[in-house]
Structures are given as structure tokens and as C-alpha cells.
Amino acid sequence: MKNTIVAYIQIIPIGEENFCKAALEKIQVDIEQCGLPMKKQQFGYAIEGAYEPIMRICEALQLAAFNAGVKQIDLTIRMHSASGQNLHLNS
């Protein structure tokens, strides 16, 4: 997929509160430093980019949560794409 898409990502660490808090702090830093246009939303993040980099970010977020000590996560990815068109956060 070569078009620019917008993905809405929500990651919820499940387990001990201390690990979950550390994981969420690490995840927020990782998303903000991903280099793709993004917006923090009430329950997650909207990220604009090509499919492959967005999937790499999702994988990195999972690893960040597990490396912070979380045993389980709930990761939701909703993608907005259009045939032959680039989509943007503000469109």
C-alpha cells in the first residue's frame, strides 16, 4: 500500500498499575518521536503515514509496553484509507 493513510491507535496495558504507568509514559515518548505527523487524542493517537511505517510503530509500541514489564496489552488499530488517494490528519 503506497498511499498515505491515517491510523488511529489505542494501546492499553493490562496488569499491575506501576508497570502500566511506565509503559504509557514510554509509549507516549515513542509516538511523539516517530517522525510522522500525529495528534494525541482522548483515548489514543492519530498518525499519518504509509502503511509499513505505521505498522512498525505499532510493533515498537507493543515491545515498549512489554519491556516496561506489562504482561498483556490491548492494541486497537483503525485505519482510514482511500483508493488512489493520500489522506491527511486535517482532511
Secondary structure, DSSP 8 states (H G I E B T S, - for coil): --S-EEEEEEEEEES-HHHHHHHHHHHHHHHHTSSS-EEEETTEEEEEE-HHHHHHHHHHHHHHHHHTT-SEEEEEEEEE-BTTB---TT-
